[in-house]
Structures are given as C-alpha cells and as structure tokens.
Amino acid sequence: MDSRNLIRHKTQVVCIGAGPAGLTASYKLCQNQIPVVILETNPIYVGGISRTVNYKGYLFDIGGHRFFSKSQAVEDFWTEILGDEMLTRPRKSRIFYKNKFFDYPLKAMQALLNLGILESILCVASYIESKLFPPKEIRSFEDWVCKNFGKRLYSIFFKTYTEKVWGMSCDEISADWASQRIKGLSLSKAIINSLISPNANQDRAKVTKSLINSFRYPRKGPGQMWEVTAERIKEMGGKLFMGTHVC
Ligand SMILES: Cc1cc2nc3c(=O)[nH]c(=O)nc-3n(C[C@H](O)[C@H](O)[C@H](O)COP(=O)(O)OP(=O)(O)OC[C@H]3O[C@@H](n4cnc5c(N)ncnc54)[C@H](O)[C@@H]3O)c2cc1C
C-alpha cells in the first residue's frame, strides 16, 4: 500500500458545521474515500446562512444569494450538484432612497441626477477630498469605501445598505472584504465611462465582480444546493448529525 492510501485509510475528519464550507469540504473528502462526520448545531437546516427555510410550504432564503464565481472549478462543482436545477437569472438590484430608485451597483450619472445638483456637488467634493486626503489606515469596510467613494456617498448608500444586509457595523467589517466585493468599481471611472459611453458599465461588467448582470440560482433557493450536497455526502458514506453543537 502506498503512503497516500495509508493516509486515506487512517484519516478521519470531523467537520464542524454544515454550511457551504463544511459541506463542500466534506463532499470532496468523501469523493476521496476519506470518512467524514459532520456536526451541525441547527436541528433542521443545512446551508448555514445560505439556507432556505420552509415556512408553511413557502420557501424563504435567509439572504438572496447570487451564485457567481470567477473560478471555473467552483462553477463546475455547483453544476455537478444541481445540474439543470441551476437557473441563470438576470440581475436587477436597486436601492430605494428618498423616494427614488438607484441602480446597484451605482450608475454614476443616474445617481448624481437622482440626488439633485446640490447633493451631487457635495458627493463629488467629498470624493475629491477623499482622494486628496485619504485615511491613513485602511482597516475597515468604512475606511475602504470612504477612501474609494468619499464619505458622503458612503453614508448615503453603502453604510445603510451594508449594515442592513450583513447585520454588522461597517466599522467591524474588514477592508479586505470590501475590496473583494466591490473590486473594480471606481467612481471616477464610472463617471468618465458614463459620459463617454453609456454602455461602458455593461462592458466592464464582464470583468467586475460587483457589476455582473446575470447570475445562477438554484430553482428552490440557495439552500437546495446544500441540501442536495448533504444527501450526496450521506450516499457516499459520510455521517451528518443535526442539532449537535460543538462547544
Ligand atoms: C444576506 C446575505 C447575502 C449573501 N449573498 C451572497 C451571494 O450573493 N453570493 C455568495 O457567494 N455569498 C453570499 N453570502 C455569503 C454566504 O452566505 C457565506 O459566505 C456562506 O454561507 C459562508 O459559509 P460557511 O460554511 O463558511 O459559514 P455559514 O454559512 O455561517 O455556516 C456555518 C455552519 O456551521 C454551524 N455551526 C457554527 N458553529 C457551530 C458549532 N459550534 N457546532 C456545530 N455547528 C456549528 C452553523 O449552524 C452553520 O450551519 C450572503 C450572506 C448573506 C447573509
């Protein structure tokens, strides 16, 4: 027996949590014949904060999840699990602010027109100020957005939206996370592009994560992905204990 097989036979993995991370890791381990035991606090649902809950026969997502990855391996994994149950849907996200809809990600010209002349001038002035005097330390989501969009746009759009969706203060979310989620979205480029070519945002959408205009979505919500993954793990011999909290 070679050493890899020996490791395979001797290794057992206990995975804490049946969220996307735990289930994906467990699925891959099972495929490699490594025995896995998953311990999940929730007595009913797998999927962690990507779960879909059933209330009186209606399915509710804890958060609306877009399935989009730059990694082909990740996209292939989702297809492997759900096949045709993965639908492609157009994206439309808007923020309702002061009785007006603002496309999200922001379209600079639309945002400035909706805000009115005075507010727009204040936003642009605040943006210029952030470029001239950037914060010394970029630690939090708040620092990162203020540096890239100016304090005023941050307080109008990013702060309330982000805190509502994630249930955390922007001061507690790391700058790394902001740079991953809204990478490539630059206010100055957006303004220039809107002036030069109204379709420029769409072209950039091909390369900018936050601007994608379609995404994949399981037919019965994100939880379906993790429920099927859990079933496959069990079929491959993995063990899943629900309602089991690890202290
Ligand atoms: C509103 C919202 C929108 C989102 N939109 C997107 C999106 O569009 N696209 C995207 O890719 N991501 C999105 N996300 C992020 C995505 O939900 C998370 O990145 C993902 O769920 C993280 O998976 P995880 O397994 O690391 O953690 P979790 O989903 O948090 O799962 C952890 C699991 O471990 C269990 N657990 C924790 N502690 C213990 C313990 N001590 N013992 C036993 N079990 C334990 C929990 O009960 C849970 O089931 C969104 C999140 C939210 C809230």
The ligand as a Gaussian input file, in Angstrom:
#p B3LYP/6-31G(d) Opt

LIG

0 1
 C      -27.853000      38.422000       3.162000
 C      -26.699000      37.612000       2.618000
 C      -26.452000      37.591000       1.263000
 C      -25.388000      36.840000       0.756000
 N      -25.199000      36.815000      -0.592000
 C      -24.238000      36.043000      -1.116000
 C      -24.096000      35.916000      -2.516000
 O      -24.846000      36.520000      -3.275000
 N      -23.117000      35.106000      -3.009000
 C      -22.264000      34.450000      -2.173000
 O      -21.392000      33.708000      -2.671000
 N      -22.358000      34.577000      -0.829000
 C      -23.311000      35.339000      -0.290000
 N      -23.432000      35.442000       1.072000
 C      -22.391000      34.839000       1.896000
 C      -22.600000      33.344000       2.169000
 O      -23.863000      33.137000       2.778000
 C      -21.498000      32.888000       3.122000
 O      -20.244000      33.218000       2.587000
 C      -21.531000      31.376000       3.361000
 O      -22.772000      30.954000       3.869000
 C      -20.431000      31.030000       4.347000
 O      -20.436000      29.622000       4.512000
 P      -19.746000      28.953000       5.767000
 O      -19.959000      27.491000       5.664000
 O      -18.349000      29.458000       5.885000
 O      -20.490000      29.571000       7.056000
 P      -22.051000      29.524000       7.485000
 O      -22.967000      29.687000       6.308000
 O      -22.161000      30.529000       8.592000
 O      -22.236000      28.074000       8.076000
 C      -21.670000      27.691000       9.293000
 C      -22.466000      26.493000       9.812000
 O      -21.791000      25.998000      10.971000
 C      -22.741000      25.783000      12.003000
 N      -22.026000      25.948000      13.282000
 C      -21.456000      27.080000      13.731000
 N      -20.876000      26.858000      14.924000
 C      -21.087000      25.542000      15.211000
 C      -20.729000      24.716000      16.316000
 N      -20.034000      25.172000      17.359000
 N      -21.095000      23.394000      16.293000
 C      -21.790000      22.903000      15.256000
 N      -22.168000      23.661000      14.179000
 C      -21.808000      24.956000      14.168000
 C      -23.819000      26.824000      11.770000
 O      -25.062000      26.445000      12.367000
 C      -23.883000      26.847000      10.235000
 O      -24.797000      25.901000       9.731000
 C      -24.508000      36.158000       1.617000
 C      -24.759000      36.186000       3.003000
 C      -25.847000      36.894000       3.498000
 C      -26.102000      36.919000       4.988000

